[in-house]
Amino acid sequence: QVQLVESGGGLVQAGGSLRLSCAASGGAFSPYRMGWFRQAPGKEREFVAHIMLNTDRTAYADSVKDRFTISIEKAKNTVYLQMYSLKPEDTAVYYCAAGLQWAYWGQGTQVTVSS
């Protein structure tokens, strides 16, 4: 049973930084890609970033491009989301996901950016 566990969320002032981590466990796990999504109150879940495990190719939502960086430490089955220049509109629950069709999801971690 694959499990994804996020950590690193919290409260930060606008302009600050946070790094989210997502550790995958549960036997042999080699997904096609891993990524991050977020859901703000009253809004639909939206894509943030992903990374392809075989090529390390990355993709980002326009709203976070040049401010967020996704990376992976394959030896630890852990993916990171480094967030810089945070804005109040980045406030959301951030979810880690994995798989070609995002079959696996974590429980989410809250990120709150105060103005």
Rosetta blueprint (number, residue, H / E / L):
1 Q L
2 V L
3 Q E
4 L E
5 V E
6 E E
7 S E
8 G L
9 G L
10 G E
11 L E
12 V E
13 Q E
14 A L
15 G L
16 G L
17 S L
18 L E
19 R E
20 L E
21 S E
22 C E
23 A E
24 A E
25 S E
26 G L
27 G L
28 A L
29 F L
30 S L
31 P L
32 Y L
33 R E
34 M E
35 G E
36 W E
37 F E
38 R E
39 Q E
40 A L
41 P L
42 G L
43 K L
44 E L
45 R L
46 E E
47 F E
48 V E
49 A E
50 H E
51 I E
52 M E
53 L L
54 N L
55 T L
56 D L
57 R L
58 T E
59 A E
60 Y E
61 A L
62 D L
63 S L
64 V L
65 K L
66 D L
67 R L
68 F E
69 T E
70 I E
71 S E
72 I E
73 E E
74 K H
75 A H
76 K H
77 N L
78 T E
79 V E
80 Y E
81 L E
82 Q E
83 M E
84 Y L
85 S L
86 L L
87 K L
88 P H
89 E H
90 D H
91 T L
92 A E
93 V E
94 Y E
95 Y E
96 C E
97 A E
98 A E
99 G L
100 L L
101 Q L
102 W L
103 A L
104 Y E
105 W E
106 G L
107 Q L
108 G L
109 T E
110 Q E
111 V E
112 T E
113 V E
114 S E
115 S L
